């Protein structure tokens, strides 16, 4: 890929935002980048894969799937370029991806291995601060969850269930789960849960089919709970 094209792509990516043109020119000149073109419906990274690189989605979109530890349900959402795939997983206790990312269309990826990431963090203050901001924001969001006001109504519990499992509290989400499993997870009866889900379906804010709940726009649910 031409240097000018790489330069333009980096300007869009979260870990490089705020860098001066001079800094970006140094990054492009000194960093070893990998360039991948992923065909539609192909795995980009799989849950459990070792995280030895940071992957930047520079064009296209990807399905992101998370699974419960016991395999009883899964949660699907969408990532759209420009974005970065789980950069926090390259450090820490468990350096493996916790979600599976599958291309929804042809995607282009810029990949940087861990040694290059460490070099960028040592040499580029903006890159280092951006990385720390991403990791800190995720940590603060997770640590705040136990202190939030508990969900009281069944609807609030359904929305909180989806919100707590989302990378971002917005956009379309799909929950693949049996009614009895969701009822157990939110401590409600299956009958009352079914009534509330059908009410939300009739209002047009979700769509339910057997074993699946589709949320067109999670931010609208959060705003109207």
C-alpha positions in Angstrom: 0.0 0.0 0.0 1.3 3.5 -0.9 2.7 5.6 1.9 0.2 8.3 1.2 -2.7 5.9 1.5 -1.4 4.5 4.8 -1.0 8.0 6.1 -4.6 8.9 5.3 -5.9 5.6 6.9 -4.0 6.2 10.1 -5.5 9.7 10.5 -8.9 7.9 10.9 -7.9 5.4 13.5 -8.5 5.9 17.2 -5.0 5.1 18.4 -3.4 7.7 16.0 -5.9 10.5 16.3 -4.3 13.7 17.6 -0.9 13.0 16.1 0.9 15.7 14.2 1.6 15.2 10.5 5.3 15.0 11.4 4.7 12.3 14.0 2.5 10.3 11.5 5.2 10.5 8.8 7.7 9.0 11.3 5.2 6.3 12.2 4.7 5.4 8.6 8.4 5.4 7.9 9.5 3.3 10.9 6.6 0.9 11.6 6.1 -2.5 10.0 2.5 -2.7 9.0 0.7 -5.8 7.7 -2.1 -5.3 5.2 -5.0 -7.8 4.9 -8.0 -8.0 2.6 -10.7 -10.1 4.1 -13.5 -11.5 1.8 -17.1 -11.4 2.9 -18.2 -13.8 5.6 -14.7 -14.7 6.7 -13.3 -14.9 10.2 -11.0 -11.9 11.1 -10.2 -13.2 14.6 -11.8 -16.0 16.6 -12.7 -16.0 20.2 -9.8 -17.6 22.1 -7.2 -16.8 19.5 -3.9 -15.4 21.0 -3.8 -11.6 20.7 -0.3 -11.1 19.2 -1.3 -8.2 16.9 -3.6 -5.1 17.0 -6.0 -5.2 14.1 -7.4 -1.9 12.7 -10.5 -2.2 10.6 -10.0 0.5 7.9 -12.9 -0.3 5.6 -16.0 -2.4 5.8 -18.0 -3.8 8.7 -17.8 -6.9 10.8 -20.2 -9.0 12.9 -19.0 -9.3 16.5 -20.1 -12.3 18.5 -19.7 -12.9 22.2 -20.7 -16.2 23.9 -21.6 -17.1 27.5 -19.0 -19.2 29.3 -21.4 -22.1 29.4 -22.5 -21.6 25.8 -26.1 -21.1 26.7 -26.5 -17.8 24.8 -24.7 -15.5 22.4 -24.7 -11.8 21.7 -24.1 -10.3 18.3 -23.4 -6.7 17.3 -21.7 -4.8 14.5 -18.4 -3.0 14.2 -17.9 -0.5 11.4 -14.7 1.1 10.1 -12.7 2.9 11.2 -12.2 1.0 14.4 -9.8 -1.2 16.3 -10.4 -4.8 17.4 -10.0 -5.3 21.2 -6.7 -3.5 21.7 -6.9 -4.1 25.4 -6.4 -7.9 24.9 -2.8 -7.5 23.8 -1.7 -6.9 27.4 -2.8 -8.2 30.8 -3.5 -11.6 32.4 -5.4 -13.2 29.4 -3.9 -12.1 26.1 -6.6 -13.7 24.0 -9.5 -12.3 22.0 -12.8 -12.7 23.9 -15.1 -12.2 20.8 -15.2 -13.5 17.3 -15.1 -11.0 14.4 -16.5 -12.0 11.0 -16.5 -9.8 7.9 -20.0 -8.7 6.7 -18.5 -7.4 3.5 -15.0 -7.1 2.0 -12.9 -5.6 4.8 -9.4 -4.1 4.8 -7.2 -4.5 7.9 -4.0 -2.9 9.0 -2.2 -5.2 11.4 0.6 -4.3 13.8 2.4 -6.9 15.9 3.0 -6.5 19.7 6.7 -5.5 19.4 5.7 -2.7 17.0 3.0 -1.6 19.4 5.4 -1.5 22.3 7.8 0.6 20.2 5.0 3.0 19.2 4.0 3.4 22.9 7.6 4.1 23.9 8.3 6.6 21.1 4.9 8.3 20.4 3.2 10.0 23.4 -0.1 10.5 21.6 -0.3 6.8 20.7 0.5 5.9 24.3 -2.1 8.2 25.7 -4.7 7.0 23.2 -4.0 3.4 24.2 -4.3 4.3 27.9 -7.5 6.2 27.4 -9.1 3.2 25.6 -8.1 0.8 28.3 -9.0 3.2 31.2 -12.4 3.9 29.7 -13.3 0.3 29.4 -12.0 -0.4 33.0 -14.0 2.5 34.4 -17.2 1.4 32.6 -16.9 -2.1 34.0 -16.0 -1.0 37.5 -19.0 1.3 37.6 -21.6 -1.3 36.7 -22.1 -2.8 40.2 -22.8 0.7 41.5 -25.6 1.6 39.1 -29.2 1.9 40.3 -30.6 -1.7 40.0 -33.1 -2.3 37.1 -36.6 -2.7 38.7 -39.1 -3.4 35.9 -38.8 -6.4 33.6 -38.3 -4.1 30.6 -35.4 -2.3 32.5 -33.9 -5.7 33.2 -34.0 -6.8 29.6 -32.4 -3.5 28.4 -29.7 -3.7 31.2 -29.0 -7.3 30.1 -28.3 -6.1 26.5 -26.5 -2.9 27.6 -24.0 -4.7 29.9 -23.0 -7.1 27.1 -22.5 -4.4 24.4 -19.2 -3.0 23.2 -21.1 0.3 22.7 -24.6 1.1 24.1 -25.9 1.9 20.6 -26.7 0.3 17.3 -28.3 -3.1 16.4 -27.9 -6.0 18.7 -29.1 -9.6 18.5 -29.4 -11.9 21.5 -29.6 -15.7 20.8 -31.1 -17.1 23.9 -33.9 -19.4 25.1 -36.7 -17.7 26.9 -36.2 -19.8 30.1 -32.5 -18.9 30.1 -33.1 -15.2 29.9 -35.8 -15.4 32.5 -33.3 -17.1 34.8 -30.6 -14.6 34.1 -32.9 -11.6 35.0 -34.7 -13.4 37.9 -38.2 -13.2 36.4 -40.8 -15.8 35.5 -40.8 -17.1 32.0 -44.5 -16.0 31.6 -43.9 -12.4 32.7 -40.8 -12.2 30.5 -42.7 -13.5 27.5 -45.5 -10.9 28.0 -43.0 -8.0 28.2 -41.1 -9.1 25.2 -44.3 -9.4 23.1 -45.3 -6.0 24.3 -42.0 -4.5 23.2 -42.3 -6.4 19.9 -45.8 -4.9 19.3 -44.4 -1.5 20.0 -41.8 -2.0 17.2 -38.8 -1.5 19.4 -37.6 -5.1 19.2 -38.3 -8.1 17.0 -38.6 -11.6 18.6 -38.5 -15.0 16.9 -37.9 -18.4 18.4 -34.7 -18.2 20.4 -33.7 -14.7 19.2 -34.3 -11.1 20.2 -33.3 -8.4 17.7 -32.8 -4.9 18.9 -32.7 -2.4 15.9 -31.2 0.5 18.0 -30.2 -0.1 21.6 -29.8 3.6 22.3 -33.5 4.1 21.7 -34.3 1.4 24.3 -31.9 3.0 26.8 -33.5 6.4 26.2 -37.0 5.1 26.7 -36.7 2.6 29.6 
